Amino acid sequence: MTRIEMSGAALLTLALLTSGCGTTKDTPPTKAQGTAAAKAINLVKADLGAGYTSTPSDPSGKSGAIPADVATCLGLSGSAAADSTSLVDISSDDFAKGAPPNGVQLSSEVEVVASTKDAHKQLTAFQSDKASTCLGTSFEKTLKQQVGASTKGVTVGKVKVAKLSPSDANTDGAFGFSLTIPVQGPGITINVMTEIRGFLKKHTEVTLLSLTYGSGESLDSNALYGKLVDRAKASAV
């Protein structure tokens, strides 16, 4: 599966931990602890139903980094706009079912960060009213560039963005977006929809990404999201 572009826009969120007597000491976990947490939390093929293929994630993808145009649009800069505080950033395999023009692709990603301050800035930005516009503009631009560069006779329409409301129970904060865009080719038009569900637990940020095209395939995103929350409750650092 091709790494879903725009995934980094959803990855970095972590609430600033506070106590009644002031801000707690921000002591990051070790890389070894973060790696163990990521391996324990990420999706595996056994989590999915029958018919899914599994391929290793593309290590060249800029996972964990917010696209520059999104960061600028949201007013983020410096370490709050990049993954410079990331200790560990590990993606699951890429899972797919179906084939064009109907199918689904999905993956999960776990990032363990050192700075809760920067993550809190990102959380605030992605929860703002402006986030939908920033993500939608970037997603549409990226898809048009990808399609235009590789597929003759295919055009991309206007994106529609909706906020999702994944449960924040047993997390330190959650958010989500759905981005849908029509893609038209010779004699056919299909909708391409990307859904992003993210949450944080301690220093651990978890994202579920799915891309559905055409009529898609059966996918219970809420159940998979719940599975990731349960694992993070037990293994987040």
Secondary structure, DSSP 8 states (H G I E B T S, - for coil): ----TTGGGGT------EETTEE-------HHHHHHHHHHHS--GGGS-TT-EEE---TTS-TT---HHHHHHHT--GGGGSSTTEEEEEE--EEEEEETTEEEEEEEEEEEES-HHHHHHHHHHHTSTTHHHHHHHHHHHHHHHHHHHH-TT-EE---EEEEE----TTSS-EEEEEEEEEEEETTEEEEEEEEEEEEEETTEEEEEEEEEETT-----HHHHHHHHHHHHHHH--
